[in-house]
Amino acid sequence: MAVGASANALSKNLPGLLAQSSPNAASQFLWPENGTLLPDEGWRLWVDTKALWESDKIFLPEDIAWINGRLCGKGTPLPVNPPTGGWNVLGTQAGKQVILPTSVEQHFWGMYGAGKDGKPRPYTPQEYRYAKAPSGAPADDDVPQNGAYFGVSWFYRSIDIPASMRGKRIFLHVRAAHLRAEVYLNGQLCGYSIMEELPFDADLTQAARPGGENRLTIRITNPFGRFDWVDGLNAAWGAVSLYRSHGFGALDRGMTLSAHPAAIRISDAWALNTSDPRTLVAYARVEASNTSAHVRFELIDPSSGKVLVTTDGVYDDKTSLIRATITHGDARLWDISKPHLYYLRITAAAPNSDLDARTIPVAFRAYGPTGIGTNAMFRLNGRRIRLYSAISWGYWGLNGMFPVPELAEKEVRAAQELGLNCLNFHRNLAKEDVLRKHDELGVLRYLEPGAGKMAIGRLPH
């Protein structure tokens, strides 16, 4: 639905709502402002070894939509896949109690890794050398054999949905999962994602019982993966071919539960730097039932809570995307030696409705190459710098897939101790806790796309 930025058609209460939206203390800048973080503790993990999944139909994000109150893929209701034996098998004694982030392999390595013939299989099935070394070559370590679990697992816990959320739209934000994630609340399918380790939202509104007991269950299907240096190569799942990525069936930490007015919701927000280090372009994706919604952007000093810049958003593509250019002439620039961050608060208000709000960290900086073809060099805030970097393969301690905040910080500080000012995500997607620490501590980061071309076509011979 289209969302406008003009205030001409707004009801009289909107200016007052927006005027009251600015918090006066940095402690109020926690996102989501209208929700809460779910605990990382108190989860249980159960491995569903009898679940069928090999021939499942796969749905991409553009295939998914809510139709008549049901989550559908390409117009057809998505299949509901209860645990083998029914929902009651997910009791307080099933599986194992775990803390997020975690993976099946962290707790059950070697227990479910045999092939269909019952014999040990290599931990990267497509790479035979782990099962049998070529003639004349030294034998590889056989300890990793029979370790990984490819199939279905369940992560679940009870969650508190406050009675104050009654009558609002309720969403669960999942930071990342590997690979396919199906989100159920009280046995109803509320979310689906096949995108490897990318964030997504699940709409809990219809399944939620505000003020009562709610059981959140997330079904993870891990069809394949790698655990070593192997660039490229896809693997088949049913009728599709996907890039293998890392091979842990895993769920990230830091999930958030949020409630939003029925008439309006900010579903996403981000900011991009420009060639002017003191100017950035901010974006908000807004869902609204009325084209008269008003979106405001506020740049805030996190230490004092003072609003430094205020501007209203405008159409970016005449759909749900709102854009605002924010210039702060006195902005402290983010630099490797002084990594300064600000807060950007976005508020969206619709006539006769409560407002919705979202806050994100932002930095003022400009970076990129100059002189390509003549005297090429990389500049940060107009000053030449040399990048000293190393590869991070993305295999994190404890669970293999996702870092805990302490490990994310340890990686950044270790890089600094080695004299590095940059690190690479090697053929693996960025993790939120890692990016946070890079911004906070002053180290650059970039993603090597590399073998991603294998996901969209064959390499030329």
TORKOL-4160 file (C-alpha; in steps of 0.2 Angstrom, whole numbers, padded with zeros to 4 digits, m for minus):
461
<pt num="1" X="0000" Y="0000" Z="0000"/>
<pt num="2" X="0006" Y="0017" Z="m0004"/>
<pt num="3" X="0012" Y="0028" Z="0010"/>
<pt num="4" X="0013" Y="0047" Z="0008"/>
<pt num="5" X="0024" Y="0060" Z="0017"/>
<pt num="6" X="0013" Y="0075" Z="0015"/>
<pt num="7" X="0004" Y="0081" Z="0031"/>
<pt num="8" X="m0010" Y="0090" Z="0022"/>
<pt num="9" X="m0023" Y="0077" Z="0024"/>
<pt num="10" X="m0018" Y="0072" Z="0042"/>
<pt num="11" X="m0030" Y="0073" Z="0056"/>
<pt num="12" X="m0027" Y="0087" Z="0069"/>
<pt num="13" X="m0019" Y="0075" Z="0082"/>
<pt num="14" X="m0004" Y="0070" Z="0071"/>
<pt num="15" X="0007" Y="0085" Z="0075"/>
<pt num="16" X="0004" Y="0083" Z="0093"/>
<pt num="17" X="0009" Y="0064" Z="0092"/>
<pt num="18" X="0025" Y="0068" Z="0083"/>
<pt num="19" X="0030" Y="0082" Z="0094"/>
<pt num="20" X="0028" Y="0070" Z="0109"/>
<pt num="21" X="0038" Y="0056" Z="0101"/>
<pt num="22" X="0056" Y="0062" Z="0105"/>
<pt num="23" X="0063" Y="0054" Z="0120"/>
<pt num="24" X="0073" Y="0064" Z="0132"/>
<pt num="25" X="0085" Y="0051" Z="0138"/>
<pt num="26" X="0097" Y="0039" Z="0129"/>
<pt num="27" X="0091" Y="0024" Z="0139"/>
<pt num="28" X="0074" Y="0026" Z="0129"/>
<pt num="29" X="0083" Y="0022" Z="0113"/>
<pt num="30" X="0081" Y="0003" Z="0114"/>
<pt num="31" X="0074" Y="m0005" Z="0099"/>
<pt num="32" X="0060" Y="m0011" Z="0097"/>
<pt num="33" X="0053" Y="0003" Z="0107"/>
<pt num="34" X="0036" Y="m0005" Z="0107"/>
<pt num="35" X="0042" Y="m0022" Z="0111"/>
<pt num="36" X="0055" Y="m0033" Z="0120"/>
<pt num="37" X="0069" Y="m0045" Z="0117"/>
<pt num="38" X="0066" Y="m0063" Z="0120"/>
<pt num="39" X="0077" Y="m0072" Z="0132"/>
<pt num="40" X="0091" Y="m0082" Z="0124"/>
<pt num="41" X="0090" Y="m0094" Z="0138"/>
<pt num="42" X="0076" Y="m0107" Z="0142"/>
<pt num="43" X="0075" Y="m0114" Z="0124"/>
<pt num="44" X="0074" Y="m0133" Z="0121"/>
<pt num="45" X="0081" Y="m0142" Z="0105"/>
<pt num="46" X="0073" Y="m0158" Z="0099"/>
<pt num="47" X="0080" Y="m0168" Z="0084"/>
<pt num="48" X="0066" Y="m0175" Z="0073"/>
<pt num="49" X="0075" Y="m0189" Z="0064"/>
<pt num="50" X="0059" Y="m0196" Z="0056"/>
<pt num="51" X="0053" Y="m0180" Z="0048"/>
<pt num="52" X="0051" Y="m0180" Z="0029"/>
<pt num="53" X="0059" Y="m0165" Z="0020"/>
<pt num="54" X="0070" Y="m0171" Z="0005"/>
<pt num="55" X="0056" Y="m0168" Z="m0008"/>
<pt num="56" X="0048" Y="m0152" Z="m0001"/>
<pt num="57" X="0043" Y="m0138" Z="m0012"/>
<pt num="58" X="0053" Y="m0123" Z="m0008"/>
<pt num="59" X="0046" Y="m0105" Z="m0008"/>
<pt num="60" X="0056" Y="m0089" Z="m0010"/>
<pt num="61" X="0051" Y="m0073" Z="m0001"/>
<pt num="62" X="0042" Y="m0066" Z="m0016"/>
<pt num="63" X="0031" Y="m0082" Z="m0016"/>
<pt num="64" X="0025" Y="m0079" Z="0002"/>
<pt num="65" X="0009" Y="m0069" Z="0006"/>
<pt num="66" X="m0005" Y="m0069" Z="0019"/>
<pt num="67" X="m0021" Y="m0073" Z="0010"/>
<pt num="68" X="m0038" Y="m0074" Z="0020"/>
<pt num="69" X="m0028" Y="m0076" Z="0037"/>
<pt num="70" X="m0017" Y="m0090" Z="0031"/>
<pt num="71" X="0002" Y="m0090" Z="0026"/>
<pt num="72" X="0002" Y="m0095" Z="0007"/>
<pt num="73" X="0016" Y="m0098" Z="m0006"/>
<pt num="74" X="0011" Y="m0094" Z="m0024"/>
<pt num="75" X="m0007" Y="m0092" Z="m0018"/>
<pt num="76" X="m0008" Y="m0110" Z="m0010"/>
<pt num="77" X="m0008" Y="m0112" Z="0009"/>
<pt num="78" X="0009" Y="m0117" Z="0015"/>
<pt num="79" X="0010" Y="m0135" Z="0022"/>
<pt num="80" X="0009" Y="m0136" Z="0041"/>
<pt num="81" X="0022" Y="m0148" Z="0047"/>
<pt num="82" X="0019" Y="m0153" Z="0065"/>
<pt num="83" X="0033" Y="m0163" Z="0074"/>
<pt num="84" X="0033" Y="m0182" Z="0071"/>
<pt num="85" X="0021" Y="m0189" Z="0084"/>
<pt num="86" X="0012" Y="m0172" Z="0086"/>
<pt num="87" X="0014" Y="m0156" Z="0095"/>
<pt num="88" X="0014" Y="m0164" Z="0112"/>
<pt num="89" X="0031" Y="m0172" Z="0109"/>
<pt num="90" X="0038" Y="m0155" Z="0112"/>
<pt num="91" X="0037" Y="m0156" Z="0131"/>
<pt num="92" X="0048" Y="m0149" Z="0145"/>
<pt num="93" X="0058" Y="m0166" Z="0145"/>
<pt num="94" X="0061" Y="m0168" Z="0126"/>
<pt num="95" X="0077" Y="m0165" Z="0118"/>
<pt num="96" X="0089" Y="m0154" Z="0127"/>
<pt num="97" X="0089" Y="m0137" Z="0136"/>
<pt num="98" X="0099" Y="m0124" Z="0126"/>
<pt num="99" X="0105" Y="m0106" Z="0125"/>
<pt num="100" X="0104" Y="m0096" Z="0109"/>
<pt num="101" X="0113" Y="m0095" Z="0098"/>
<pt num="102" X="0116" Y="m0113" Z="0095"/>
<pt num="103" X="0116" Y="m0128" Z="0083"/>
<pt num="104" X="0111" Y="m0146" Z="0082"/>
<pt num="105" X="0129" Y="m0150" Z="0079"/>
<pt num="106" X="0134" Y="m0141" Z="0095"/>
<pt num="107" X="0124" Y="m0153" Z="0106"/>
<pt num="108" X="0122" Y="m0169" Z="0095"/>
<pt num="109" X="0138" Y="m0170" Z="0085"/>
<pt num="110" X="0141" Y="m0188" Z="0079"/>
<pt num="111" X="0124" Y="m0195" Z="0085"/>
<pt num="112" X="0114" Y="m0193" Z="0069"/>
<pt num="113" X="0127" Y="m0193" Z="0055"/>
<pt num="114" X="0126" Y="m0210" Z="0048"/>
<pt num="115" X="0120" Y="m0212" Z="0030"/>
<pt num="116" X="0105" Y="m0222" Z="0025"/>
<pt num="117" X="0115" Y="m0237" Z="0024"/>
<pt num="118" X="0120" Y="m0235" Z="0042"/>
<pt num="119" X="0138" Y="m0232" Z="0038"/>
<pt num="120" X="0148" Y="m0216" Z="0043"/>
<pt num="121" X="0148" Y="m0203" Z="0030"/>
<pt num="122" X="0160" Y="m0188" Z="0027"/>
<pt num="123" X="0155" Y="m0172" Z="0035"/>
<pt num="124" X="0155" Y="m0164" Z="0018"/>
<pt num="125" X="0146" Y="m0177" Z="0007"/>
<pt num="126" X="0152" Y="m0169" Z="m0010"/>
<pt num="127" X="0170" Y="m0171" Z="m0005"/>
<pt num="128" X="0175" Y="m0189" Z="m0006"/>
<pt num="129" X="0193" Y="m0186" Z="0001"/>
<pt num="130" X="0187" Y="m0186" Z="0019"/>
<pt num="131" X="0180" Y="m0203" Z="0017"/>
<pt num="132" X="0195" Y="m0210" Z="0007"/>
<pt num="133" X="0211" Y="m0202" Z="0004"/>
<pt num="134" X="0217" Y="m0203" Z="m0015"/>
<pt num="135" X="0230" Y="m0216" Z="m0018"/>
<pt num="136" X="0247" Y="m0210" Z="m0012"/>
<pt num="137" X="0240" Y="m0195" Z="m0002"/>
<pt num="138" X="0240" Y="m0194" Z="0017"/>
<pt num="139" X="0224" Y="m0199" Z="0025"/>
<pt num="140" X="0213" Y="m0186" Z="0031"/>
<pt num="141" X="0207" Y="m0185" Z="0049"/>
<pt num="142" X="0192" Y="m0196" Z="0051"/>
<pt num="143" X="0185" Y="m0189" Z="0067"/>
<pt num="144" X="0173" Y="m0177" Z="0058"/>
<pt num="145" X="0165" Y="m0191" Z="0049"/>
<pt num="146" X="0148" Y="m0196" Z="0055"/>
<pt num="147" X="0146" Y="m0179" Z="0064"/>
<pt num="148" X="0134" Y="m0168" Z="0055"/>
<pt num="149" X="0115" Y="m0169" Z="0055"/>
<pt num="150" X="0105" Y="m0166" Z="0040"/>
<pt num="151" X="0086" Y="m0165" Z="0043"/>
<pt num="152" X="0073" Y="m0157" Z="0054"/>
<pt num="153" X="0075" Y="m0150" Z="0071"/>
<pt num="154" X="0064" Y="m0140" Z="0083"/>
<pt num="155" X="0069" Y="m0125" Z="0094"/>
<pt num="156" X="0055" Y="m0121" Z="0106"/>
<pt num="157" X="0050" Y="m0112" Z="0122"/>
<pt num="158" X="0035" Y="m0103" Z="0130"/>
<pt num="159" X="0035" Y="m0084" Z="0128"/>
<pt num="160" X="0025" Y="m0070" Z="0137"/>
<pt num="161" X="0014" Y="m0059" Z="0126"/>
<pt num="162" X="0008" Y="m0045" Z="0137"/>
<pt num="163" X="m0010" Y="m0042" Z="0138"/>
<pt num="164" X="m0006" Y="m0024" Z="0133"/>
<pt num="165" X="m0002" Y="m0031" Z="0115"/>
<pt num="166" X="m0021" Y="m0036" Z="0113"/>
<pt num="167" X="m0028" Y="m0027" Z="0098"/>
<pt num="168" X="m0011" Y="m0024" Z="0090"/>
<pt num="169" X="m0001" Y="m0032" Z="0076"/>
<pt num="170" X="0012" Y="m0043" Z="0084"/>
<pt num="171" X="0028" Y="m0048" Z="0076"/>
<pt num="172" X="0043" Y="m0059" Z="0079"/>
<pt num="173" X="0059" Y="m0054" Z="0072"/>
<pt num="174" X="0071" Y="m0068" Z="0069"/>
<pt num="175" X="0089" Y="m0062" Z="0065"/>
<pt num="176" X="0095" Y="m0078" Z="0056"/>
<pt num="177" X="0093" Y="m0096" Z="0054"/>
<pt num="178" X="0100" Y="m0110" Z="0044"/>
<pt num="179" X="0093" Y="m0116" Z="0033"/>
<pt num="180" X="0074" Y="m0116" Z="0031"/>
<pt num="181" X="0065" Y="m0109" Z="0046"/>
<pt num="182" X="0046" Y="m0112" Z="0049"/>
<pt num="183" X="0039" Y="m0102" Z="0064"/>
<pt num="184" X="0024" Y="m0108" Z="0073"/>
<pt num="185" X="0015" Y="m0100" Z="0088"/>
<pt num="186" X="0002" Y="m0111" Z="0097"/>
<pt num="187" X="0003" Y="m0123" Z="0083"/>
<pt num="188" X="m0001" Y="m0110" Z="0069"/>
<pt num="189" X="0011" Y="m0107" Z="0055"/>
<pt num="190" X="0016" Y="m0088" Z="0056"/>
<pt num="191" X="0033" Y="m0087" Z="0047"/>
<pt num="192" X="0043" Y="m0095" Z="0033"/>
<pt num="193" X="0061" Y="m0091" Z="0027"/>
<pt num="194" X="0072" Y="m0101" Z="0015"/>
<pt num="195" X="0085" Y="m0087" Z="0014"/>
<pt num="196" X="0102" Y="m0093" Z="0022"/>
<pt num="197" X="0105" Y="m0083" Z="0038"/>
<pt num="198" X="0095" Y="m0068" Z="0033"/>
<pt num="199" X="0083" Y="m0059" Z="0045"/>
<pt num="200" X="0064" Y="m0061" Z="0043"/>
<pt num="201" X="0048" Y="m0057" Z="0052"/>
<pt num="202" X="0034" Y="m0069" Z="0057"/>
<pt num="203" X="0017" Y="m0061" Z="0060"/>
<pt num="204" X="0010" Y="m0068" Z="0076"/>
<pt num="205" X="m0006" Y="m0058" Z="0077"/>
<pt num="206" X="m0019" Y="m0071" Z="0073"/>
<pt num="207" X="m0011" Y="m0085" Z="0083"/>
<pt num="208" X="m0006" Y="m0074" Z="0099"/>
<pt num="209" X="m0015" Y="m0076" Z="0115"/>
<pt num="210" X="m0010" Y="m0059" Z="0124"/>
<pt num="211" X="m0010" Y="m0061" Z="0143"/>
<pt num="212" X="m0010" Y="m0080" Z="0141"/>
<pt num="213" X="0002" Y="m0095" Z="0138"/>
<pt num="214" X="0010" Y="m0095" Z="0121"/>
<pt num="215" X="0021" Y="m0109" Z="0114"/>
<pt num="216" X="0034" Y="m0103" Z="0101"/>
<pt num="217" X="0041" Y="m0117" Z="0090"/>
<pt num="218" X="0054" Y="m0115" Z="0076"/>
<pt num="219" X="0056" Y="m0129" Z="0064"/>
<pt num="220" X="0073" Y="m0129" Z="0056"/>
<pt num="221" X="0078" Y="m0140" Z="0041"/>
<pt num="222" X="0096" Y="m0142" Z="0037"/>
<pt num="223" X="0098" Y="m0151" Z="0020"/>
<pt num="224" X="0116" Y="m0150" Z="0017"/>
<pt num="225" X="0132" Y="m0139" Z="0020"/>
<pt num="226" X="0150" Y="m0138" Z="0021"/>
<pt num="227" X="0162" Y="m0137" Z="0036"/>
<pt num="228" X="0179" Y="m0133" Z="0027"/>
<pt num="229" X="0187" Y="m0123" Z="0013"/>
<pt num="230" X="0176" Y="m0127" Z="m0002"/>
<pt num="231" X="0171" Y="m0113" Z="m0013"/>
<pt num="232" X="0156" Y="m0114" Z="m0024"/>
<pt num="233" X="0146" Y="m0130" Z="m0028"/>
<pt num="234" X="0128" Y="m0131" Z="m0026"/>
<pt num="235" X="0117" Y="m0145" Z="m0019"/>
<pt num="236" X="0100" Y="m0151" Z="m0024"/>
<pt num="237" X="0085" Y="m0150" Z="m0013"/>
<pt num="238" X="0069" Y="m0156" Z="m0021"/>
<pt num="239" X="0067" Y="m0147" Z="m0038"/>
<pt num="240" X="0079" Y="m0133" Z="m0033"/>
<pt num="241" X="0098" Y="m0130" Z="m0032"/>
<pt num="242" X="0105" Y="m0120" Z="m0018"/>
<pt num="243" X="0122" Y="m0114" Z="m0013"/>
<pt num="244" X="0128" Y="m0125" Z="0001"/>
<pt num="245" X="0134" Y="m0112" Z="0013"/>
<pt num="246" X="0140" Y="m0118" Z="0030"/>
<pt num="247" X="0132" Y="m0135" Z="0036"/>
<pt num="248" X="0125" Y="m0132" Z="0054"/>
<pt num="249" X="0107" Y="m0133" Z="0058"/>
<pt num="250" X="0106" Y="m0117" Z="0069"/>
<pt num="251" X="0096" Y="m0103" Z="0076"/>
<pt num="252" X="0103" Y="m0085" Z="0080"/>
<pt num="253" X="0100" Y="m0076" Z="0097"/>
<pt num="254" X="0092" Y="m0059" Z="0099"/>
<pt num="255" X="0075" Y="m0062" Z="0093"/>
<pt num="256" X="0063" Y="m0047" Z="0097"/>
<pt num="257" X="0044" Y="m0047" Z="0100"/>
<pt num="258" X="0035" Y="m0031" Z="0095"/>
<pt num="259" X="0017" Y="m0024" Z="0094"/>
<pt num="260" X="0012" Y="m0011" Z="0082"/>
<pt num="261" X="m0004" Y="m0001" Z="0078"/>
<pt num="262" X="m0016" Y="m0009" Z="0067"/>
<pt num="263" X="m0015" Y="0005" Z="0055"/>
<pt num="264" X="0003" Y="0007" Z="0053"/>
<pt num="265" X="0020" Y="m0002" Z="0055"/>
<pt num="266" X="0038" Y="0002" Z="0051"/>
<pt num="267" X="0044" Y="m0015" Z="0044"/>
<pt num="268" X="0062" Y="m0010" Z="0041"/>
<pt num="269" X="0074" Y="0005" Z="0042"/>
<pt num="270" X="0092" Y="0008" Z="0036"/>
<pt num="271" X="0104" Y="0022" Z="0031"/>
<pt num="272" X="0116" Y="0024" Z="0017"/>
<pt num="273" X="0132" Y="0035" Z="0017"/>
<pt num="274" X="0135" Y="0047" Z="0003"/>
<pt num="275" X="0151" Y="0055" Z="m0005"/>
<pt num="276" X="0148" Y="0069" Z="0008"/>
<pt num="277" X="0153" Y="0062" Z="0025"/>
<pt num="278" X="0141" Y="0073" Z="0034"/>
<pt num="279" X="0126" Y="0068" Z="0024"/>
<pt num="280" X="0117" Y="0051" Z="0024"/>
<pt num="281" X="0101" Y="0045" Z="0016"/>
<pt num="282" X="0089" Y="0036" Z="0027"/>
<pt num="283" X="0075" Y="0024" Z="0022"/>
<pt num="284" X="0060" Y="0017" Z="0031"/>
<pt num="285" X="0048" Y="0004" Z="0024"/>
<pt num="286" X="0031" Y="0007" Z="0031"/>
<pt num="287" X="0015" Y="m0003" Z="0030"/>
<pt num="288" X="0000" Y="0008" Z="0032"/>
<pt num="289" X="m0019" Y="0006" Z="0029"/>
<pt num="290" X="m0020" Y="0025" Z="0024"/>
<pt num="291" X="m0011" Y="0035" Z="0011"/>
<pt num="292" X="m0010" Y="0050" Z="0023"/>
<pt num="293" X="0003" Y="0043" Z="0035"/>
<pt num="294" X="0017" Y="0055" Z="0040"/>
<pt num="295" X="0035" Y="0049" Z="0043"/>
<pt num="296" X="0048" Y="0059" Z="0053"/>
<pt num="297" X="0066" Y="0056" Z="0055"/>
<pt num="298" X="0076" Y="0062" Z="0070"/>
<pt num="299" X="0095" Y="0062" Z="0072"/>
<pt num="300" X="0099" Y="0060" Z="0090"/>
<pt num="301" X="0114" Y="0061" Z="0101"/>
<pt num="302" X="0115" Y="0045" Z="0111"/>
<pt num="303" X="0124" Y="0052" Z="0126"/>
<pt num="304" X="0112" Y="0066" Z="0129"/>
<pt num="305" X="0096" Y="0061" Z="0120"/>
<pt num="306" X="0096" Y="0078" Z="0111"/>
<pt num="307" X="0088" Y="0079" Z="0094"/>
<pt num="308" X="0100" Y="0086" Z="0082"/>
<pt num="309" X="0091" Y="0086" Z="0065"/>
<pt num="310" X="0073" Y="0083" Z="0061"/>
<pt num="311" X="0066" Y="0080" Z="0044"/>
<pt num="312" X="0050" Y="0073" Z="0036"/>
<pt num="313" X="0051" Y="0058" Z="0024"/>
<pt num="314" X="0046" Y="0059" Z="0006"/>
<pt num="315" X="0041" Y="0045" Z="m0007"/>
<pt num="316" X="0056" Y="0036" Z="m0014"/>
<pt num="317" X="0047" Y="0024" Z="m0026"/>
<pt num="318" X="0029" Y="0028" Z="m0023"/>
<pt num="319" X="0026" Y="0012" Z="m0014"/>
<pt num="320" X="0030" Y="0009" Z="0005"/>
<pt num="321" X="0048" Y="0016" Z="0004"/>
<pt num="322" X="0050" Y="0033" Z="0013"/>
<pt num="323" X="0067" Y="0042" Z="0011"/>
<pt num="324" X="0075" Y="0057" Z="0020"/>
<pt num="325" X="0091" Y="0066" Z="0017"/>
<pt num="326" X="0100" Y="0070" Z="0033"/>
<pt num="327" X="0114" Y="0082" Z="0034"/>
<pt num="328" X="0122" Y="0087" Z="0051"/>
<pt num="329" X="0136" Y="0100" Z="0048"/>
<pt num="330" X="0144" Y="0097" Z="0065"/>
<pt num="331" X="0143" Y="0078" Z="0064"/>
<pt num="332" X="0157" Y="0069" Z="0072"/>
<pt num="333" X="0164" Y="0058" Z="0058"/>
<pt num="334" X="0166" Y="0039" Z="0061"/>
<pt num="335" X="0184" Y="0035" Z="0060"/>
<pt num="336" X="0194" Y="0019" Z="0063"/>
<pt num="337" X="0203" Y="0028" Z="0078"/>
<pt num="338" X="0187" Y="0037" Z="0084"/>
<pt num="339" X="0171" Y="0026" Z="0079"/>
<pt num="340" X="0157" Y="0038" Z="0084"/>
<pt num="341" X="0139" Y="0033" Z="0082"/>
<pt num="342" X="0122" Y="0042" Z="0082"/>
<pt num="343" X="0104" Y="0036" Z="0084"/>
<pt num="344" X="0091" Y="0038" Z="0070"/>
<pt num="345" X="0074" Y="0038" Z="0076"/>
<pt num="346" X="0059" Y="0035" Z="0064"/>
<pt num="347" X="0041" Y="0039" Z="0069"/>
<pt num="348" X="0026" Y="0035" Z="0058"/>
<pt num="349" X="0009" Y="0041" Z="0062"/>
<pt num="350" X="m0008" Y="0039" Z="0053"/>
<pt num="351" X="m0024" Y="0048" Z="0056"/>
<pt num="352" X="m0034" Y="0042" Z="0072"/>
<pt num="353" X="m0020" Y="0030" Z="0076"/>
<pt num="354" X="m0006" Y="0028" Z="0088"/>
<pt num="355" X="0011" Y="0031" Z="0081"/>
<pt num="356" X="0025" Y="0017" Z="0077"/>
<pt num="357" X="0043" Y="0020" Z="0080"/>
<pt num="358" X="0060" Y="0012" Z="0077"/>
<pt num="359" X="0078" Y="0017" Z="0081"/>
<pt num="360" X="0094" Y="0012" Z="0073"/>
<pt num="361" X="0112" Y="0017" Z="0075"/>
<pt num="362" X="0120" Y="0027" Z="0061"/>
<pt num="363" X="0137" Y="0034" Z="0057"/>
<pt num="364" X="0143" Y="0049" Z="0047"/>
<pt num="365" X="0157" Y="0044" Z="0035"/>
<pt num="366" X="0162" Y="0043" Z="0017"/>
<pt num="367" X="0173" Y="0029" Z="0009"/>
<pt num="368" X="0177" Y="0022" Z="m0008"/>
<pt num="369" X="0191" Y="0022" Z="m0021"/>
<pt num="370" X="0197" Y="0037" Z="m0031"/>
<pt num="371" X="0208" Y="0039" Z="m0046"/>
<pt num="372" X="0204" Y="0022" Z="m0054"/>
<pt num="373" X="0214" Y="0020" Z="m0070"/>
<pt num="374" X="0226" Y="0034" Z="m0065"/>
<pt num="375" X="0232" Y="0034" Z="m0047"/>
<pt num="376" X="0219" Y="0023" Z="m0038"/>
<pt num="377" X="0218" Y="0023" Z="m0019"/>
<pt num="378" X="0205" Y="0020" Z="m0006"/>
<pt num="379" X="0199" Y="0035" Z="0005"/>
<pt num="380" X="0190" Y="0036" Z="0021"/>
<pt num="381" X="0182" Y="0053" Z="0024"/>
<pt num="382" X="0193" Y="0060" Z="0011"/>
<pt num="383" X="0209" Y="0054" Z="0018"/>
<pt num="384" X="0219" Y="0040" Z="0010"/>
<pt num="385" X="0221" Y="0024" Z="0020"/>
<pt num="386" X="0228" Y="0007" Z="0017"/>
<pt num="387" X="0217" Y="m0008" Z="0021"/>
<pt num="388" X="0226" Y="m0022" Z="0031"/>
<pt num="389" X="0214" Y="m0036" Z="0031"/>
<pt num="390" X="0212" Y="m0055" Z="0034"/>
<pt num="391" X="0199" Y="m0068" Z="0030"/>
<pt num="392" X="0186" Y="m0073" Z="0043"/>
<pt num="393" X="0179" Y="m0090" Z="0037"/>
<pt num="394" X="0163" Y="m0088" Z="0049"/>
<pt num="395" X="0165" Y="m0104" Z="0058"/>
<pt num="396" X="0161" Y="m0098" Z="0076"/>
<pt num="397" X="0166" Y="m0107" Z="0092"/>
<pt num="398" X="0153" Y="m0116" Z="0102"/>
<pt num="399" X="0140" Y="m0119" Z="0089"/>
<pt num="400" X="0149" Y="m0116" Z="0072"/>
<pt num="401" X="0137" Y="m0104" Z="0064"/>
<pt num="402" X="0133" Y="m0089" Z="0075"/>
<pt num="403" X="0144" Y="m0079" Z="0087"/>
<pt num="404" X="0139" Y="m0075" Z="0105"/>
<pt num="405" X="0143" Y="m0056" Z="0108"/>
<pt num="406" X="0159" Y="m0060" Z="0117"/>
<pt num="407" X="0166" Y="m0069" Z="0103"/>
<pt num="408" X="0161" Y="m0056" Z="0091"/>
<pt num="409" X="0170" Y="m0043" Z="0101"/>
<pt num="410" X="0185" Y="m0055" Z="0103"/>
<pt num="411" X="0187" Y="m0056" Z="0084"/>
<pt num="412" X="0187" Y="m0037" Z="0082"/>
<pt num="413" X="0200" Y="m0034" Z="0096"/>
<pt num="414" X="0211" Y="m0048" Z="0090"/>
<pt num="415" X="0211" Y="m0040" Z="0073"/>
<pt num="416" X="0216" Y="m0024" Z="0081"/>
<pt num="417" X="0230" Y="m0032" Z="0091"/>
<pt num="418" X="0237" Y="m0039" Z="0074"/>
<pt num="419" X="0237" Y="m0021" Z="0067"/>
<pt num="420" X="0222" Y="m0025" Z="0055"/>
<pt num="421" X="0209" Y="m0011" Z="0051"/>
<pt num="422" X="0198" Y="m0023" Z="0041"/>
<pt num="423" X="0191" Y="m0040" Z="0040"/>
<pt num="424" X="0183" Y="m0051" Z="0027"/>
<pt num="425" X="0167" Y="m0061" Z="0028"/>
<pt num="426" X="0173" Y="m0075" Z="0017"/>
<pt num="427" X="0159" Y="m0082" Z="0006"/>
<pt num="428" X="0147" Y="m0081" Z="0021"/>
<pt num="429" X="0134" Y="m0068" Z="0026"/>
<pt num="430" X="0137" Y="m0055" Z="0039"/>
<pt num="431" X="0132" Y="m0058" Z="0057"/>
<pt num="432" X="0123" Y="m0044" Z="0066"/>
<pt num="433" X="0133" Y="m0046" Z="0082"/>
<pt num="434" X="0149" Y="m0045" Z="0072"/>
<pt num="435" X="0144" Y="m0029" Z="0062"/>
<pt num="436" X="0139" Y="m0021" Z="0079"/>
<pt num="437" X="0156" Y="m0023" Z="0086"/>
<pt num="438" X="0165" Y="m0017" Z="0070"/>
<pt num="439" X="0155" Y="m0001" Z="0071"/>
<pt num="440" X="0157" Y="0001" Z="0090"/>
<pt num="441" X="0176" Y="m0003" Z="0090"/>
<pt num="442" X="0182" Y="0004" Z="0073"/>
<pt num="443" X="0186" Y="m0009" Z="0061"/>
<pt num="444" X="0180" Y="m0010" Z="0043"/>
<pt num="445" X="0172" Y="m0025" Z="0036"/>
<pt num="446" X="0167" Y="m0032" Z="0019"/>
<pt num="447" X="0159" Y="m0047" Z="0011"/>
<pt num="448" X="0168" Y="m0057" Z="m0002"/>
<pt num="449" X="0154" Y="m0062" Z="m0014"/>
<pt num="450" X="0166" Y="m0074" Z="m0023"/>
<pt num="451" X="0158" Y="m0091" Z="m0026"/>
<pt num="452" X="0140" Y="m0084" Z="m0025"/>
<pt num="453" X="0140" Y="m0084" Z="m0044"/>
<pt num="454" X="0138" Y="m0103" Z="m0042"/>
<pt num="455" X="0121" Y="m0100" Z="m0035"/>
<pt num="456" X="0114" Y="m0092" Z="m0051"/>
<pt num="457" X="0122" Y="m0102" Z="m0065"/>
<pt num="458" X="0136" Y="m0113" Z="m0071"/>
<pt num="459" X="0154" Y="m0107" Z="m0072"/>
<pt num="460" X="0160" Y="m0106" Z="m0090"/>
<pt num="461" X="0171" Y="m0120" Z="m0096"/>
